């Protein structure tokens, strides 16, 4: 008797999972995953302006440099 799990098994009978998963390595990408990732989804209008990731990085570095420029305080004190 087949155990009912509440889900229909749509896998074709010709697919043998034991054969498909043979040679798999457990944790193959675990180290890379632990290092983390920093993916950012850009809005479509923003992404349309930048042809590739290096253009985005260059623009963000420019923003970082501009953020370091001392700006005068309305009270006459210069902030770093």
C-alpha positions in Angstrom: 0.0 0.0 0.0 1.3 3.4 -0.9 1.6 6.0 1.8 -0.6 9.1 1.3 1.2 12.4 2.0 -1.4 14.7 0.8 0.6 15.6 -2.3 0.3 14.0 -5.7 3.6 12.6 -7.0 4.0 14.0 -10.5 7.5 12.5 -11.0 7.4 10.2 -14.1 8.1 6.6 -13.3 11.1 6.6 -15.7 12.9 9.0 -13.5 14.9 7.1 -10.9 16.0 9.5 -8.2 18.6 7.2 -6.9 20.2 7.3 -10.3 19.7 11.0 -10.8 21.2 11.9 -7.4 24.2 9.5 -7.8 27.5 11.3 -7.5 26.0 14.3 -5.7 28.2 15.8 -3.0 26.6 16.9 0.2 27.6 20.5 1.2 29.5 21.1 -2.1 28.6 24.8 -1.9 28.3 25.2 1.8 31.5 27.3 2.2 30.5 29.7 -0.5 27.0 30.0 1.1 28.5 30.8 4.5 30.6 33.6 2.9 27.3 35.2 2.1 26.3 37.2 -0.9 25.3 40.8 -1.4 22.8 40.8 -4.2 20.7 43.9 -4.7 17.7 44.1 -7.0 17.6 47.3 -8.9 14.4 49.0 -10.0 13.9 48.6 -13.7 14.4 52.3 -14.4 17.7 52.3 -12.5 18.9 49.0 -14.1 18.2 50.4 -17.6 20.8 53.2 -17.0 23.7 50.8 -16.1 25.0 48.4 -18.7 26.7 46.1 -16.2 27.8 45.6 -12.6 31.0 47.5 -13.0 29.0 50.6 -14.0 26.9 50.3 -10.9 30.0 49.9 -8.7 31.6 52.9 -10.3 28.6 55.1 -9.7 28.3 53.9 -6.1 32.0 54.6 -5.4 31.4 58.1 -6.7 28.5 58.5 -4.3 30.7 57.3 -1.5 33.3 59.9 -2.4 30.8 62.7 -2.5 29.4 61.7 0.9 32.9 62.4 2.4 33.0 66.0 1.1 32.7 68.3 4.2 29.5 70.3 4.0 29.0 73.6 5.8 26.6 73.5 8.7 23.8 76.1 8.5 25.2 77.5 11.8 28.6 78.0 10.3 30.3 74.9 11.6 32.1 72.7 9.0 31.3 69.0 9.4 33.7 66.3 8.2 
